Every structure is written in C-alpha cells, then in structure tokens.
Amino acid sequence: MKLCAVQLASLKGDVPGNVQRHLACIEQAAALGAELVVFPELSLTGYEPTLARQAALPVSSARLDPLQAACDRLGITAAAGLPLPTPEGIRIGMPILSPMAARQAYAKRRLHEDELPYFTPGDQALLLQVGEHRVAPAICYESMFMAHAAAAREHGADLYLVSVAKTAKGIREGYLHYPAVARELGMPVLMANCVGPADTFIGAGGSAAWDSQGRLLASLDDHSEGLILMDTGSTGAVALPLDLRPA
C-alpha cells in the first residue's frame, strides 16, 4: 500500500483557500497511487491557536464537502487538520475522510502546556483500517511519548501516522524519537510537518518516513512544500515536489 505525507504551508485562518490547496495535494497523491494522505497539524487553518475558536468547524461541515467528494472520486482517504468544536471545548482535530464512508475524527489527547489556554484534549483513541493496514494517528506533542505509540501497537496498529507543526528544535527531537518508536515497536512511522509561518514560529519541514527497523527511508528539507510517498509493500519511500496547480 502507498501512503503520502504532505509538507505544506497553510494560509493563516483561510479554510476555503486551504481546502483548495488540499484538493491539489489529494489529486497528486492519488495520481501517485496513494490510498492514504496525511497533512500537518491544523492544516486547514494553519497552526494558529489564537484563531482556533473562530475557525473551528465540525467534521460534518459543508466546507469539507469538496474534500469528501475528491476522496470519493479518487478512492483515497485524507487525514487533514482542523480545530473541532465540542461541548467540552475546542480540540486539535484530525478529520478523516474516507471514500464513500462516514467521516471520522481523531483529536489530540495530550496537549502541550502552551496549548492548554486554547484547546481541550481529546479522550478517545482511533485505529483506521486502510487496505491491509491498521493505522494509528498521532498529533504532534503526544507522538513524542512512547506510551502513545505503544498503546496503539497493543491495540493492533501496524503503522504510526504522525501529523505535526514543529519547530527546528522539535524536528531534531523527532528525528531521534520516531526511529526509536519504529524500531522498538516494529511499526513504520510516516510524519507530515508544516513549513512557513505558524503561530509564533516557523514550521521546520523535515517530513519523513521510517521503516519498522527505524531506518530513514526519505525526508524533505526544512523550507519546501513537498510530499513523501511511502510504499509499505516494498518498504521504500521517496521525496517528491508538490504541484499545487489546480487539476
């Protein structure tokens, strides 16, 4: 199975504009044969905690209909990033749009202290069946705790799908941690980071894939938009440029 991690610069608070950029990415991923595409943390609004309340949308929102239509037409599952409103508060969400299926959403369960004034943690794990794989989503800070991936592995996950908005320091730490996750749990890791301005920092890119032995298969640089295409059948991956022109 082929999976794709997109390294993207989001337009600050611009959901319609970001939907169009996501559509171009989904088209390109599907043309490469991917069955699943993952975007950076809060990719549909940009990682902008101070805007999260006004930008939050339910996973059922009609604004996501173009993404759902693309997934239906192309037979691909997309895991994007969006603040989600709940009765408990705004969550850092990952809407998951699968072809001809009800929409799902995962929400970040362990928040960094800087996020606590703006967000409420999620409270449920999720395993996503895509092809022959059971995929466990993880969102940024929580993915840096081995216990998060270990719990997913214990419940049957065989691939760790990580959506982040990381600084250069965060990516350096990730490049130490994610290979250890892959190696210790025997589970490949695919990670998508943002580039460009985000909140008070600059997204540091470095999106990458590691095999189940913790070997780095492919990575992107710290400033360019692009994608990582990972093939679980051949245990290989390649970094490719991103074409954001409308299909």
DRENNU-99218 format. One record per atom (N, C-alpha, C): residue number from 1; residue in three letters; atom name; x, y, z. Coordinates in steps of 0.05 Angstrom, whole numbers, plus 5000, padded with zeros to 4 digits. Each point is the difference from the previous one (the first is absolute). Last residue first. Layout:
<nodes>
NUM:ALA:CA:X:Y:Z
...
</nodes>
This chain:
<nodes>
247:ALA:N:4878:5421:4788
247:ALA:CA:4999:4977:4980
247:ALA:C:4983:5008:4976
246:PRO:N:5056:5072:5060
246:PRO:CA:4974:4986:4999
246:PRO:C:5001:4979:4978
245:ARG:N:5091:5026:5049
245:ARG:CA:4983:5011:4979
245:ARG:C:4973:4985:4999
244:LEU:N:5080:4984:5057
244:LEU:CA:4975:5010:5011
244:LEU:C:4983:5014:4979
243:ASP:N:5083:4924:5015
243:ASP:CA:4988:5017:4979
243:ASP:C:4973:5009:5009
242:LEU:N:5097:4961:5048
242:LEU:CA:4972:5002:5001
242:LEU:C:4990:5019:4978
241:PRO:N:5091:4930:5011
241:PRO:CA:4990:5028:5001
241:PRO:C:4969:4999:4999
240:LEU:N:5054:4916:5043
240:LEU:CA:4993:5012:4974
240:LEU:C:4991:5029:5004
239:ALA:N:5051:4905:5049
239:ALA:CA:4992:5028:5003
239:ALA:C:4995:5012:4973
238:VAL:N:4994:4892:5035
238:VAL:CA:5013:5020:4983
238:VAL:C:4989:5027:5007
237:ALA:N:5008:4888:5037
237:ALA:CA:4987:5026:5000
237:ALA:C:5016:5019:4983
236:GLY:N:4984:4885:5031
236:GLY:CA:5015:5022:4990
236:GLY:C:4984:5025:5001
235:THR:N:4978:4901:5015
235:THR:CA:5014:5014:5022
235:THR:C:5019:5021:4990
234:SER:N:4934:4946:4951
234:SER:CA:5029:4998:4994
234:SER:C:5017:5011:5022
233:GLY:N:4906:4999:5012
233:GLY:CA:5005:4975:4987
233:GLY:C:5030:4996:4995
232:THR:N:4962:5081:5034
232:THR:CA:5004:4980:5021
232:THR:C:5006:4973:4988
231:ASP:N:5017:5103:4966
231:ASP:CA:4988:4975:4990
231:ASP:C:5005:4978:5021
230:MET:N:4997:5116:4993
230:MET:CA:5010:4976:5014
230:MET:C:4985:4975:4990
229:LEU:N:5022:5111:4978
229:LEU:CA:4984:4977:4991
229:LEU:C:5013:4975:5010
228:ILE:N:5001:5111:5023
228:ILE:CA:5014:4975:5004
228:ILE:C:4981:4978:4991
227:LEU:N:5006:5111:4973
227:LEU:CA:4986:4977:5011
227:LEU:C:5019:4977:5002
226:GLY:N:4998:5118:4997
226:GLY:CA:5006:4975:4986
226:GLY:C:4984:4977:5012
225:GLU:N:5038:5113:5011
225:GLU:CA:4976:4982:5000
225:GLU:C:5007:4975:4983
224:SER:N:5079:5056:5050
224:SER:CA:4985:4996:4976
224:SER:C:4974:4983:5005
223:HIS:N:5070:5023:5067
223:HIS:CA:4986:5024:4990
223:HIS:C:4982:4996:4976
222:ASP:N:5065:4938:5049
222:ASP:CA:4987:5016:5021
222:ASP:C:4984:5024:4990
221:ASP:N:5017:4901:4948
221:ASP:CA:5016:5021:5012
221:ASP:C:4984:5017:5020
220:LEU:N:4978:4894:4982
220:LEU:CA:4999:5025:4985
220:LEU:C:5017:5021:5015
219:SER:N:5004:4884:4994
219:SER:CA:4993:5024:5015
219:SER:C:5000:5025:4982
218:ALA:N:5005:4880:5009
218:ALA:CA:5000:5024:4984
218:ALA:C:4993:5024:5017
217:LEU:N:5022:4913:5036
217:LEU:CA:4995:4992:4973
217:LEU:C:5001:5024:4981
216:LEU:N:5041:4968:5101
216:LEU:CA:4989:5022:4986
216:LEU:C:4998:4993:4970
215:ARG:N:4998:4928:5083
215:ARG:CA:5017:5012:4979
215:ARG:C:4985:5022:4986
214:GLY:N:4969:4938:5072
214:GLY:CA:5009:5027:5007
214:GLY:C:5018:5013:4980
213:GLN:N:4951:4914:4996
213:GLN:CA:5026:4998:5014
213:GLN:C:5011:5027:5008
212:SER:N:4919:4990:4950
212:SER:CA:4996:4988:5026
212:SER:C:5026:4993:5015
211:ASP:N:4999:5084:4930
211:ASP:CA:4989:4972:4999
211:ASP:C:4999:4988:5028
210:TRP:N:4989:5107:4971
210:TRP:CA:5018:4980:5011
210:TRP:C:4988:4973:4997
209:ALA:N:4988:5109:4958
209:ALA:CA:4990:4972:5004
209:ALA:C:5022:4983:5010
208:ALA:N:4973:5116:4994
208:ALA:CA:5017:4976:4996
208:ALA:C:4985:4974:5004
207:SER:N:5009:5120:5001
207:SER:CA:4981:4978:4998
207:SER:C:5015:4975:4991
206:GLY:N:5032:5094:5016
206:GLY:CA:5013:4976:5008
206:GLY:C:4981:4976:5000
205:GLY:N:4978:5109:5018
205:GLY:CA:5000:4978:4980
205:GLY:C:5012:4974:5010
204:ALA:N:4983:5087:5048
204:ALA:CA:5027:4991:4992
204:ALA:C:5000:4977:4981
203:GLY:N:4936:5091:5033
203:GLY:CA:4999:4971:4997
203:GLY:C:5026:4991:4986
202:ILE:N:4993:5088:5061
202:ILE:CA:5001:4992:4972
202:ILE:C:5000:4970:4999
201:PHE:N:4956:5067:5079
201:PHE:CA:5024:4987:4991
201:PHE:C:4998:4995:4970
200:THR:N:4930:5033:5062
200:THR:CA:5023:5017:5006
200:THR:C:5026:4988:4989
199:ASP:N:4910:4972:4954
199:ASP:CA:5000:5011:5027
199:ASP:C:5024:5019:5004
198:ALA:N:5018:4961:4917
198:ALA:CA:4979:4986:5015
198:ALA:C:5001:5011:5029
197:PRO:N:5050:5011:4892
197:PRO:CA:4991:5012:5025
197:PRO:C:4977:4984:5012
196:GLY:N:5061:4943:4934
196:GLY:CA:4990:5027:5000
196:GLY:C:4990:5009:5027
195:VAL:N:4995:4896:4974
195:VAL:CA:5021:5020:4995
195:VAL:C:4987:5027:5000
194:CYS:N:4973:4895:5045
194:CYS:CA:4995:5025:4985
194:CYS:C:5026:5015:4993
193:ASN:N:4987:4889:5015
193:ASN:CA:5004:5025:5014
193:ASN:C:4993:5023:4981
192:ALA:N:4987:4885:5012
192:ALA:CA:4995:5024:4984
192:ALA:C:5003:5025:5017
191:MET:N:5029:4886:5001
191:MET:CA:4996:5025:5014
191:MET:C:4997:5023:4981
190:LEU:N:5001:4884:5018
190:LEU:CA:4998:5020:4979
190:LEU:C:4992:5027:5013
189:VAL:N:5041:4895:5029
189:VAL:CA:4990:5026:5008
189:VAL:C:5001:5019:4976
188:PRO:N:4999:4884:5027
188:PRO:CA:5009:5023:4984
188:PRO:C:4987:5026:5010
187:MET:N:5020:4914:5062
187:MET:CA:4978:5013:4986
187:MET:C:5010:5024:4984
186:GLY:N:5038:4938:5073
186:GLY:CA:4998:4987:4975
186:GLY:C:4978:5011:4982
185:LEU:N:5034:5028:5090
185:LEU:CA:4973:4989:4997
185:LEU:C:4996:4985:4973
184:GLU:N:5084:5043:5025
184:GLU:CA:4991:4986:5025
184:GLU:C:4973:4986:4996
183:ARG:N:5037:5053:4928
183:ARG:CA:5018:4977:5007
183:ARG:C:4989:4984:5023
182:ALA:N:4955:5080:4973
182:ALA:CA:4999:4980:4979
182:ALA:C:5015:4975:5008
181:VAL:N:5005:5074:5058
181:VAL:CA:4973:4989:4999
181:VAL:C:4998:4977:4980
180:ALA:N:5079:5049:5001
180:ALA:CA:4999:4982:5023
180:ALA:C:4972:4987:5003
179:PRO:N:5015:5065:4932
179:PRO:CA:5014:4975:4994
179:PRO:C:4999:4980:5023
178:TYR:N:4963:5086:5016
178:TYR:CA:4984:4983:4983
178:TYR:C:5014:4975:4990
177:HIS:N:5045:5067:5058
177:HIS:CA:4979:4985:5012
177:HIS:C:4986:4981:4981
176:LEU:N:5070:5061:4974
176:LEU:CA:5011:4981:5019
176:LEU:C:4978:4981:5010
175:TYR:N:4978:5070:4942
175:TYR:CA:5018:4982:4985
175:TYR:C:5015:4981:5018
174:GLY:N:4943:5067:5037
174:GLY:CA:4985:4980:4987
174:GLY:C:5017:4980:4985
173:GLU:N:5039:5076:5040
173:GLU:CA:4992:4980:5020
173:GLU:C:4984:4978:4988
172:ARG:N:5024:5070:4944
172:ARG:CA:5025:4986:5009
172:ARG:C:4993:4979:5021
171:ILE:N:4930:5056:4972
171:ILE:CA:5007:4980:4980
171:ILE:C:5025:4985:5007
170:GLY:N:4973:5071:5056
170:GLY:CA:4981:4978:5002
170:GLY:C:5006:4978:4979
169:LYS:N:5050:5080:4998
169:LYS:CA:5007:4985:5024
169:LYS:C:4982:4975:5002
168:ALA:N:4980:5061:4932
168:ALA:CA:5025:4986:4994
168:ALA:C:5008:4983:5024
167:THR:N:4897:5016:4999
167:THR:CA:5023:5018:4996
167:THR:C:5025:4984:4993
166:LYS:N:4894:4966:4984
166:LYS:CA:5024:5000:5016
166:LYS:C:5021:5022:4991
165:ALA:N:4899:4951:4992
165:ALA:CA:5009:5027:4993
165:ALA:C:5024:5006:5018
164:VAL:N:4947:4901:4962
164:VAL:CA:5013:5019:5019
164:VAL:C:5002:5028:4989
163:SER:N:4963:4889:4992
163:SER:CA:4994:5026:4989
163:SER:C:5010:5021:5020
162:VAL:N:5012:4886:4978
162:VAL:CA:5005:5023:5018
162:VAL:C:4996:5027:4985
161:LEU:N:4982:4886:5003
161:LEU:CA:4995:5022:4982
161:LEU:C:5001:5026:5016
160:TYR:N:5029:4889:5004
160:TYR:CA:4997:5024:5017
160:TYR:C:5000:5024:4981
159:LEU:N:4979:4887:4994
159:LEU:CA:5012:5023:4987
159:LEU:C:4993:5025:5016
158:ASP:N:4967:4913:5022
158:ASP:CA:5025:4992:4988
158:ASP:C:5013:5022:4984
157:ALA:N:4922:4977:5087
157:ALA:CA:5011:5018:4979
157:ALA:C:5025:4988:4988
156:GLY:N:4945:4964:5075
156:GLY:CA:5000:4988:4973
156:GLY:C:5010:5018:4978
155:HIS:N:4995:5011:5100
155:HIS:CA:4973:4997:4990
155:HIS:C:4999:4992:4971
154:GLU:N:5083:5017:5043
154:GLU:CA:4987:4979:5017
154:GLU:C:4971:4995:4990
153:ARG:N:5049:5071:4962
153:ARG:CA:5011:4974:4991
153:ARG:C:4986:4977:5015
152:ALA:N:4980:5088:5027
152:ALA:CA:4989:4994:4974
152:ALA:C:5009:4973:4989
151:ALA:N:5037:5030:5080
151:ALA:CA:4972:4994:5005
151:ALA:C:4986:4993:4973
150:ALA:N:5089:5031:4997
150:ALA:CA:4999:4973:5011
150:ALA:C:4971:4991:5005
149:ALA:N:5018:5089:4971
149:ALA:CA:5004:4981:4979
149:ALA:C:4997:4971:5010
148:HIS:N:4996:5067:5065
148:HIS:CA:4978:5004:4981
148:HIS:C:5002:4980:4977
147:ALA:N:5069:5004:5066
147:ALA:CA:4975:4987:5009
147:ALA:C:4977:5003:4981
146:MET:N:5085:5044:4988
146:MET:CA:5000:4973:4991
146:MET:C:4974:4986:5008
145:PHE:N:5010:5105:4982
145:PHE:CA:5000:4982:5023
145:PHE:C:4997:4971:4990
144:MET:N:4997:5077:4943
144:MET:CA:5027:5000:5011
144:MET:C:5001:4983:5026
143:SER:N:4920:5021:4950
143:SER:CA:5015:4980:4985
143:SER:C:5029:4998:5011
142:GLU:N:4936:5065:5031
142:GLU:CA:4995:4974:5011
142:GLU:C:5017:4978:4987
141:TYR:N:5005:5091:4967
141:TYR:CA:5011:4996:5027
141:TYR:C:4996:4972:5011
140:CYS:N:4968:5008:4903
140:CYS:CA:5022:5015:5011
140:CYS:C:5008:4992:5028
139:ILE:N:4924:4945:4962
139:ILE:CA:5002:5028:4994
139:ILE:C:5021:5013:5017
138:ALA:N:4965:4898:4956
138:ALA:CA:5012:5014:5023
138:ALA:C:5004:5029:4992
137:PRO:N:4947:4898:4964
137:PRO:CA:5007:5029:4998
137:PRO:C:5012:5010:5026
136:ALA:N:4996:4898:4955
136:ALA:CA:4995:5015:5025
136:ALA:C:5008:5029:4995
135:VAL:N:4969:4909:4937
135:VAL:CA:5017:5024:5002
135:VAL:C:4991:5016:5025
134:ARG:N:4998:4899:4948
134:ARG:CA:4986:5014:5022
134:ARG:C:5017:5023:5008
133:HIS:N:4995:4941:4901
133:HIS:CA:5014:5012:5023
133:HIS:C:4980:5012:5021
132:GLU:N:4987:4961:4908
132:GLU:CA:5006:4979:5019
132:GLU:C:5012:5010:5026
131:GLY:N:4941:5067:4948
131:GLY:CA:5012:4977:4987
131:GLY:C:5005:4978:5020
130:VAL:N:4978:5071:5055
130:VAL:CA:5004:5009:4972
130:VAL:C:5015:4977:4986
129:GLN:N:4950:5027:5100
129:GLN:CA:5005:4978:4982
129:GLN:C:5002:5011:4971
128:LEU:N:5016:5045:5101
128:LEU:CA:4988:5004:4974
128:LEU:C:5008:4976:4982
127:LEU:N:4989:5030:5111
127:LEU:CA:5015:4984:4981
127:LEU:C:4985:5001:4973
126:LEU:N:5002:5060:5099
126:LEU:CA:4988:4993:4974
126:LEU:C:5020:4983:4985
125:ALA:N:4974:5044:5108
125:ALA:CA:5019:4990:4980
125:ALA:C:4984:4994:4974
124:GLN:N:4969:5074:5076
124:GLN:CA:4996:4973:4988
124:GLN:C:5022:4994:4980
123:ASP:N:4983:5085:5050
123:ASP:CA:4998:4979:5020
123:ASP:C:4996:4972:4988
122:GLY:N:5042:5111:4982
122:GLY:CA:4982:4979:4992
122:GLY:C:5001:4977:5021
121:PRO:N:5024:5103:5028
121:PRO:CA:5010:4975:4989
121:PRO:C:4978:4981:4991
120:THR:N:4997:5109:4997
120:THR:CA:4993:4979:5018
120:THR:C:5010:4974:4989
119:PHE:N:5032:5110:4983
119:PHE:CA:4989:4975:4991
119:PHE:C:4994:4981:5024
118:TYR:N:5039:5091:5006
118:TYR:CA:4984:5001:4976
118:TYR:C:4984:4975:4993
117:PRO:N:5065:5016:5075
117:PRO:CA:4981:5023:5000
117:PRO:C:4980:5000:4977
116:LEU:N:5070:4931:5006
116:LEU:CA:4978:4997:5019
116:LEU:C:4981:5024:5002
115:GLU:N:5085:4986:4948
115:GLU:CA:4974:4996:4986
115:GLU:C:4976:5001:5019
114:ASP:N:5094:5004:5027
114:ASP:CA:4994:5025:4985
114:ASP:C:4972:4998:4987
113:GLU:N:5038:4924:5045
113:GLU:CA:4990:5020:5018
113:GLU:C:4992:5026:4986
112:HIS:N:4992:4909:4946
112:HIS:CA:5022:5015:5012
112:HIS:C:4989:5022:5017
111:LEU:N:4942:4910:4983
111:LEU:CA:5006:5027:4991
111:LEU:C:5026:5010:5013
110:ARG:N:4945:4904:4974
110:ARG:CA:5020:5011:5019
110:ARG:C:5010:5027:4989
109:ARG:N:4935:4951:4952
109:ARG:CA:4992:4993:5027
109:ARG:C:5020:5010:5021
108:LYS:N:4958:5023:4894
108:LYS:CA:5025:4998:5016
108:LYS:C:4993:4997:5030
107:ALA:N:4932:4967:4924
107:ALA:CA:5007:5025:5013
107:ALA:C:5024:4995:5018
106:TYR:N:4941:4957:4907
106:TYR:CA:5017:4995:5023
106:TYR:C:5007:5027:5012
105:ALA:N:4917:4964:4931
105:ALA:CA:5018:5020:5010
105:ALA:C:5015:4989:5024
104:GLN:N:4933:4971:4905
104:GLN:CA:5010:4995:5027
104:GLN:C:5017:5023:5009
103:ARG:N:4917:4977:4920
103:ARG:CA:5024:5014:5010
103:ARG:C:5007:4993:5029
102:ALA:N:4949:4933:4929
102:ALA:CA:4994:5022:5019
102:ALA:C:5027:5012:5010
101:ALA:N:4999:4955:4903
101:ALA:CA:4997:4992:5028
101:ALA:C:4994:5024:5017
100:MET:N:5031:4992:4904
100:MET:CA:4974:4988:5003
100:MET:C:4995:4990:5028
99:PRO:N:5098:5025:4991
99:PRO:CA:4981:4998:4978
99:PRO:C:4974:4986:5006
98:SER:N:5053:5056:5076
98:SER:CA:5005:4976:4985
98:SER:C:4979:4997:4977
97:LEU:N:5045:5075:5075
97:LEU:CA:4980:4997:4979
97:LEU:C:5007:4976:4982
96:ILE:N:5021:5049:5101
96:ILE:CA:5009:4978:4982
96:ILE:C:4977:4994:4981
95:PRO:N:5038:5084:5072
95:PRO:CA:4978:4988:4985
95:PRO:C:5012:4978:4981
94:MET:N:5040:5042:5089
94:MET:CA:5009:4989:4975
94:MET:C:4975:4987:4987
93:GLY:N:5020:5080:5084
93:GLY:CA:4988:4977:4987
93:GLY:C:5014:4992:4975
92:ILE:N:5002:5055:5098
92:ILE:CA:5018:4998:4977
92:ILE:C:4993:4975:4985
91:ARG:N:4927:5053:5062
91:ARG:CA:5020:4980:4999
91:ARG:C:5017:5002:4975
90:ILE:N:4928:5061:5069
90:ILE:CA:5012:4997:4973
90:ILE:C:5023:4979:5002
89:GLY:N:4918:4994:5071
89:GLY:CA:5019:5020:4991
89:GLY:C:5010:4994:4972
88:GLU:N:4931:4951:5050
88:GLU:CA:5021:5004:5019
88:GLU:C:5019:5022:4993
87:PRO:N:4928:4972:4942
87:PRO:CA:4989:5012:5025
87:PRO:C:5020:5005:5021
86:THR:N:5036:5003:4901
86:THR:CA:4986:4980:5015
86:THR:C:4987:5013:5025
85:PRO:N:5055:5023:4897
85:PRO:CA:4985:5009:5023
85:PRO:C:4986:4976:5014
84:LEU:N:5095:5007:4940
84:LEU:CA:4973:4988:5002
84:LEU:C:4985:5010:5024
83:PRO:N:5089:5026:4929
83:PRO:CA:4989:5003:5027
83:PRO:C:4971:4990:4999
82:LEU:N:5072:4960:4931
82:LEU:CA:4980:5020:5003
82:LEU:C:4992:5002:5029
81:GLY:N:5061:4942:4916
81:GLY:CA:5002:5012:5027
81:GLY:C:4981:5023:5003
80:ALA:N:5005:4901:4937
80:ALA:CA:5008:5028:5000
80:ALA:C:5001:5010:5029
79:ALA:N:4998:4906:4938
79:ALA:CA:5000:5008:5028
79:ALA:C:5011:5029:5001
78:ALA:N:4953:4930:4921
78:ALA:CA:5016:5023:5007
78:ALA:C:4997:5006:5029
77:THR:N:4988:4915:4921
77:THR:CA:4993:5010:5026
77:THR:C:5018:5024:5007
76:ILE:N:4964:4956:4900
76:ILE:CA:5022:5005:5019
76:ILE:C:4989:5011:5026
75:GLY:N:4958:4982:4908
75:GLY:CA:5005:4976:5015
75:GLY:C:5023:5003:5020
74:LEU:N:4957:5065:4935
74:LEU:CA:5027:4989:4996
74:LEU:C:5006:4975:5015
73:ARG:N:4915:5048:5005
73:ARG:CA:5006:4997:4972
73:ARG:C:5026:4985:4995
72:ASP:N:4973:5023:5089
72:ASP:CA:4981:4981:4988
72:ASP:C:5008:4993:4971
71:CYS:N:5048:5067:5045
71:CYS:CA:5007:4974:5011
71:CYS:C:4982:4978:4988
70:ALA:N:4982:5090:4978
70:ALA:CA:5025:4991:4987
70:ALA:C:5007:4972:5010
69:ALA:N:4926:5041:5039
69:ALA:CA:4994:4993:4972
69:ALA:C:5025:4990:4986
68:GLN:N:5009:5033:5088
68:GLN:CA:4986:4975:5000
68:GLN:C:4995:4990:4971
67:LEU:N:5035:5086:5011
67:LEU:CA:5020:4979:5007
67:LEU:C:4988:4972:4999
66:PRO:N:4943:5075:4988
66:PRO:CA:5017:4995:4976
66:PRO:C:5022:4979:5005
65:ASP:N:4941:5024:5073
65:ASP:CA:4988:4984:4979
65:ASP:C:5017:4996:4975
64:LEU:N:5012:5053:5085
64:LEU:CA:5017:4977:4994
64:LEU:C:4989:4983:4978
63:ARG:N:4954:5075:5034
63:ARG:CA:5025:5010:4989
63:ARG:C:5019:4978:4993
62:ALA:N:4915:4986:5044
62:ALA:CA:4999:5000:4970
62:ALA:C:5026:5011:4988
61:SER:N:4997:4951:5098
61:SER:CA:4996:5026:4987
61:SER:C:5000:4997:4969
60:SER:N:5013:4934:5076
60:SER:CA:4978:4998:4981
60:SER:C:4996:5025:4983
59:VAL:N:5064:4992:5072
59:VAL:CA:5009:4983:4978
59:VAL:C:4978:4997:4979
58:PRO:N:5004:5090:5058
58:PRO:CA:4994:4972:5005
58:PRO:C:5009:4983:4975
57:LEU:N:5049:5093:5027
57:LEU:CA:4977:4990:4985
57:LEU:C:4996:4971:5007
56:ALA:N:5060:5099:5030
56:ALA:CA:4992:4972:5005
56:ALA:C:4975:4993:4983
55:ALA:N:5047:5088:5010
55:ALA:CA:5004:4984:4976
55:ALA:C:4989:4972:5002
54:GLN:N:5000:5065:5072
54:GLN:CA:4984:5011:4979
54:GLN:C:5002:4984:4974
53:ARG:N:5051:4972:5076
53:ARG:CA:4972:5001:5007
53:ARG:C:4983:5011:4977
52:ALA:N:5096:4996:4991
52:ALA:CA:4986:4974:5000
52:ALA:C:4970:5002:5005
51:LEU:N:5077:5067:4996
51:LEU:CA:4977:5001:4981
51:LEU:C:4982:4975:5001
50:THR:N:5080:5010:5053
50:THR:CA:4984:5024:5007
50:THR:C:4976:5003:4981
49:PRO:N:5067:4929:4987
49:PRO:CA:4982:4996:5023
49:PRO:C:4982:5024:5006
48:GLU:N:5049:4962:4913
48:GLU:CA:4995:5027:5010
48:GLU:C:4982:4998:5024
47:TYR:N:5046:4942:4917
47:TYR:CA:5002:4997:5029
47:TYR:C:4999:5028:5012
46:GLY:N:4947:4978:4908
46:GLY:CA:5027:5007:5010
46:GLY:C:5000:4995:5030
45:THR:N:4926:4977:4948
45:THR:CA:4999:5028:5010
45:THR:C:5028:5011:5004
44:LEU:N:4984:4911:4967
44:LEU:CA:4979:5015:4986
44:LEU:C:4997:5029:5010
43:SER:N:5063:4934:5037
43:SER:CA:5008:5009:4973
43:SER:C:4978:5017:4987
42:LEU:N:5023:4956:5093
42:LEU:CA:4983:5023:4995
42:LEU:C:5004:5012:4972
41:GLU:N:5073:4932:5015
41:GLU:CA:4982:5007:5021
41:GLU:C:4985:5026:4994
40:PRO:N:5037:4947:4915
40:PRO:CA:5011:5009:5025
40:PRO:C:4977:5007:5020
39:PHE:N:4979:4925:4926
39:PHE:CA:5009:5028:5000
39:PHE:C:5011:5008:5027
38:VAL:N:4981:4903:4937
38:VAL:CA:4999:5014:5026
38:VAL:C:5013:5027:4997
37:VAL:N:4954:4912:4938
37:VAL:CA:5017:5024:5000
37:VAL:C:4995:5015:5026
36:LEU:N:4983:4897:4945
36:LEU:CA:4996:5017:5024
36:LEU:C:5019:5023:4998
35:GLU:N:4997:4936:4932
35:GLU:CA:4973:4994:5011
35:GLU:C:4994:5017:5024
34:ALA:N:5069:5012:4907
34:ALA:CA:4996:4999:5029
34:ALA:C:4971:4994:5008
33:GLY:N:5045:5013:4910
33:GLY:CA:4991:4973:5009
33:GLY:C:4996:4999:5030
32:LEU:N:5022:5076:4940
32:LEU:CA:5024:4984:5006
32:LEU:C:4993:4973:5011
31:ALA:N:4933:5064:4982
31:ALA:CA:5012:4994:4974
31:ALA:C:5025:4983:5004
30:ALA:N:4956:5033:5077
30:ALA:CA:4985:4978:4987
30:ALA:C:5012:4992:4973
29:ALA:N:5037:5074:5046
29:ALA:CA:5005:4975:5015
29:ALA:C:4986:4976:4987
28:GLN:N:4984:5086:4965
28:GLN:CA:5027:4991:4994
28:GLN:C:5006:4974:5014
27:GLU:N:4917:5041:5018
27:GLU:CA:5001:4992:4972
27:GLU:C:5028:4988:4993
26:ILE:N:4989:5039:5084
26:ILE:CA:4986:4975:4999
26:ILE:C:5000:4989:4971
25:CYS:N:5035:5086:5015
25:CYS:CA:5017:4980:5012
25:CYS:C:4988:4972:4998
24:ALA:N:4950:5074:4972
24:ALA:CA:5022:4996:4981
24:ALA:C:5018:4978:5011
23:LEU:N:4931:5028:5056
23:LEU:CA:4989:4985:4977
23:LEU:C:5022:4994:4980
22:HIS:N:5020:5054:5075
22:HIS:CA:4998:4972:5007
22:HIS:C:4990:4984:4976
21:ARG:N:5001:5092:4991
21:ARG:CA:5028:4990:5000
21:ARG:C:5000:4970:5007
20:GLN:N:4918:5045:5004
20:GLN:CA:5009:4998:4973
20:GLN:C:5028:4989:4998
19:VAL:N:4965:5017:5085
19:VAL:CA:4986:4978:4988
19:VAL:C:5009:4996:4971
18:ASN:N:5031:5075:5047
18:ASN:CA:5014:4976:5007
18:ASN:C:4987:4975:4989
17:GLY:N:4957:5084:4988
17:GLY:CA:5025:4999:4985
17:GLY:C:5016:4975:5006
16:PRO:N:4920:5014:5049
16:PRO:CA:4995:4995:4972
16:PRO:C:5025:4999:4983
15:VAL:N:5011:5020:5094
15:VAL:CA:4991:4973:4994
15:VAL:C:4994:4995:4971
14:ASP:N:5062:5069:5056
14:ASP:CA:4984:5000:4975
14:ASP:C:4992:4972:4993
13:GLY:N:5060:5034:5074
13:GLY:CA:4971:5003:5005
13:GLY:C:4982:4998:4976
12:LYS:N:5100:5006:4977
12:LYS:CA:4991:5006:5027
12:LYS:C:4970:5005:5002
11:LEU:N:5050:4935:4930
11:LEU:CA:4992:5028:5000
11:LEU:C:4987:5006:5027
10:SER:N:5076:4921:4984
10:SER:CA:4972:5007:5001
10:SER:C:4996:5030:4999
9:ALA:N:5077:4926:4966
9:ALA:CA:4997:5026:5013
9:ALA:C:4971:5008:4999
8:LEU:N:5047:4897:4996
8:LEU:CA:4984:5021:4989
8:LEU:C:5002:5026:5016
7:GLN:N:5026:4889:4978
7:GLN:CA:5013:5022:5014
7:GLN:C:4990:5026:4987
6:VAL:N:4960:4893:5004
6:VAL:CA:5003:5026:4987
6:VAL:C:5013:5020:5018
5:ALA:N:4995:4887:4987
5:ALA:CA:5001:5021:5019
5:ALA:C:5005:5026:4985
4:CYS:N:4960:4896:4972
4:CYS:CA:5013:5025:4993
4:CYS:C:4998:5020:5023
3:LEU:N:4996:4886:4968
3:LEU:CA:4990:5021:5017
3:LEU:C:5015:5025:4994
2:LYS:N:4978:4893:4957
2:LYS:CA:5015:5025:4999
2:LYS:C:4986:5021:5017
1:MET:N:5008:4885:4998
1:MET:CA:4983:5024:5000
1:MET:C:5017:5025:5000
</nodes>
